[in-house]
Amino acid sequence: MVGFLQHPFASPRIEQRVAVEAIDFVYANLIDVSRLQIFFPLIVVMLYWSLLPHGVIVLWCIASIGIYVARIALALAYQRQPAIDRSPYRWGHYFTASCLVSGLLWGISGWLFFIPGAESQQTVLYVLVVGTAAGAIIISSYWMPGYLAYAIPAISLLSLNLFIRGDFDDAVLGGMLILYLAMVIGVARKVREQAYSGIKLRFDNLDLVERLQEQKLEAERSNRAKTQFLAAANHDLRQPVHALSLLSYSIKSELGSERGKSLYLHLSQAVDNLNSLLSSLLDLSQLDAGALKVQISEFPIASIATSIQSDYQSLAAEKDIKFKVVACHGGIRTDFVLLRRLIGNLVSNAIRHTHSGTVMVAFRRRGEQILVQVWDTGIGIPESEHREIFREFYQLGNPQRDSEKGLGLGLAICTRIAQLLGTSLNLRSRMGKGTVFSFELISASADGNRPIIEEDIDTAILRNKIVLLIDDDAIGLNALSSVLTQNGMQVTPTGTSERALELVFDVGLRPDIIISDYRLAQASNGIDLIHQLRQHAELNDTPAILITGDTAVDVLRQLRDSGIPVINKPVSADTLLPRIHDLLVTASNLADERLGLEH
């Protein structure tokens, strides 16, 4: 009995919470129960008023009602105390003490009000006592010491009175009351176990939810750390690849032997693979960082179809795969660049996993939507892998992690781009038969704002054009300078913003185009430098290009807001030269228009 009163729980941590819940339940219902039980002593008074001295009856009644009033006051005090200051065991002892006094009073009533021959009054009294013991199971069993403190003295004292003062029939009734006491205690224990199990289960679920939330936060922190690492390290990782790509282009014309040309092809392929892998990492870090912004425009379906056909025809031909693009009439309303990247990733993935047959891109009208599909007759994807293949770095059929088969980022990037475009990727596949990826976009009129599609450049436009080239990385500066010089441009390279400003404002250099790395020495950047250079009266409209390997969100936002064309590292000659060509042509056309207006 002492153990029950002191600490009815075994495990200290979670059982403390169970104890709090149990005593909360008891005190939440104690007022309503006590209000009802106040009438029980009054019933006894009415039954025995004419049979016993009034003084005994009144004293017992006042004491019994007093304990119920004390319980109500106790419950009100519990509710007023801040939850954080409530000790479940201390308040449990208070409740147990009140139950013990109540049990003794009702047990003593059997001795005080025992009148042989008054069967009806005795029956009502016993019903009140044993009925209270049965009804108390619902509430008091949540705090078992309290229940035992009432039931044991109340019923055992009634039984003892019957054994000592009654006849044989009373003794039988007393024995039945002892059996009843054992039964209600057993029921109370089962009720308590079920109640505690329910409370513990709820806490277990809360703990599980809390752990899942912690794991989710940890996963999000890891993902942010990965994104921040890529954003911080991308510039440094891409810088040597950027230089390597330009240098490999520069040595092409210097190779005369067949072996040299063969080595160049292998070098070029290795650089392309490395460039592709880093570009995938850059795309993924930009998407995770939320740095890529959707720029909606309307353009003809034919424009994107022509671009995809041109970009991937030769890649399919190398594998002797038939590649075709089927396009319906009309236009699409979406981001041209992101759509091109999405379809391009799906097409390159299809070509990589198709060894014979056909890869096809289809644009089909479906009411107000345009259904875009990428079909292939490749190896197919097992149904069990349909969800897994969209995870980062997950690849089918490449346990050796052959870099020529990609890095396993293409479909992860596609999923994120599709979400940016407000659509979702659907997949159907049959093993050995092929796969089709599809998604839907909003249709638009065919005469929308068609983006410019790069075409072969006129190298004469580049010849003898003056380039002011700024980069604090000597290797990258020399490599880029070599590429531009080979294409007939006059390059003035410099490694600092101070020297660039000196060349323009003091030496008198008048470049036709400015090409600057974003990140320069001494915490300066290419955006500020270009704005400073354009403050010269003769350079107000000079075209410029920024080159960067940064993926940090704030940097990308600055680059986007600057309005200056940006090329991400590693830069290839095939990307840079057409961009220079287009900017020079645009600048020349604007100059001609101004000259015409002046005349």
JOUR-V385754 format. One record per run of one state. SS is the DSSP state (A for helix, B for strand, O for the rest). FROM is the first residue (numbers start at 1). TO is the last residue. Records with the same first field share a line. If there is no record, write none. Layout:
BEGIN
SS = FROM-TO  FROM-TO
END
This chain:
BEGIN
O = 1-1  7-11  49-53  81-82  86-87  113-118  136-136  166-167  255-257  289-296  319-321  328-330  335-335  353-357  367-368  377-382  386-387  391-402  406-409  421-425  431-433  445-458  463-465  471-473  487-489  495-496  508-512  518-518  520-524  534-536  540-542  549-552  563-564  569-572  599-599
A = 2-6  12-48  54-80  83-85  88-112  119-135  137-165  168-254  258-288  301-318  336-352  383-385  388-390  403-405  410-420  459-462  474-486  497-507  526-533  537-539  553-562  573-598
B = 297-300  322-327  331-334  358-366  369-376  426-430  434-444  466-470  490-494  513-517  519-519  525-525  543-548  565-568
END
